[in-house]
Amino acid sequence: MNCLICKHTHMKEGTTILPIERGNAILLVTDIPAQICANCGEPYLDEDTARDVQELANETLAGEISYAKARGERTVLVAPFA
């Protein structure tokens, strides 16, 4: 796999953090397994992991978006992936 940012070809196993913003809520999903570019640090998720992160975000933010919108303030949530 080539990095889309720097075109480097060497990846290493690691974890990443992904911020997901919906309405006034921000969810930080932590400890996501990823392939990390050894040169620039850009993270890449495989399809299954990306789908799992999306499901986690949907479940976690389902009740929080309307709550945050009603209060008119930004809410930051943190959800560990593992």
Backbone hydrogen bonds, N-H to C=O, Kabsch-Sander energy under -0.5 kcal/mol:
donor,donor_aa,acceptor,acceptor_aa,energy
3,C,8,H,-2.8
7,K,3,C,-1.4
11,M,9,T,-0.6
12,K,36,I,-2.5
14,G,34,A,-2.0
16,T,32,I,-1.8
18,L,29,V,-2.6
20,I,27,L,-3.0
22,R,25,A,-2.6
25,A,22,R,-2.3
26,I,75,T,-3.3
27,L,20,I,-3.3
28,L,26,I,-0.5
28,L,77,L,-3.1
29,V,18,L,-2.6
29,V,27,L,-0.7
30,T,28,L,-0.6
30,T,79,A,-1.6
32,I,16,T,-2.4
34,A,14,G,-2.6
35,Q,44,Y,-2.8
36,I,12,K,-3.4
36,I,34,A,-0.5
37,C,42,E,-2.3
38,A,10,H,-2.5
41,G,37,C,-1.4
44,Y,35,Q,-2.3
50,A,46,D,-2.5
51,R,47,E,-2.3
52,D,48,D,-2.3
53,V,49,T,-2.5
54,Q,50,A,-2.2
55,E,51,R,-2.3
56,L,52,D,-2.4
57,A,53,V,-2.5
58,N,54,Q,-2.6
59,E,55,E,-2.5
60,T,56,L,-2.7
61,L,57,A,-2.8
62,A,58,N,-1.1
65,I,61,L,-1.9
67,Y,63,G,-0.8
68,A,64,E,-2.8
69,K,65,I,-2.5
70,A,66,S,-2.3
71,R,67,Y,-1.6
72,G,68,A,-1.2
73,E,68,A,-1.2
75,T,24,N,-2.0
77,L,26,I,-3.2
77,L,75,T,-0.5
79,A,28,L,-2.4
81,F,30,T,-2.9
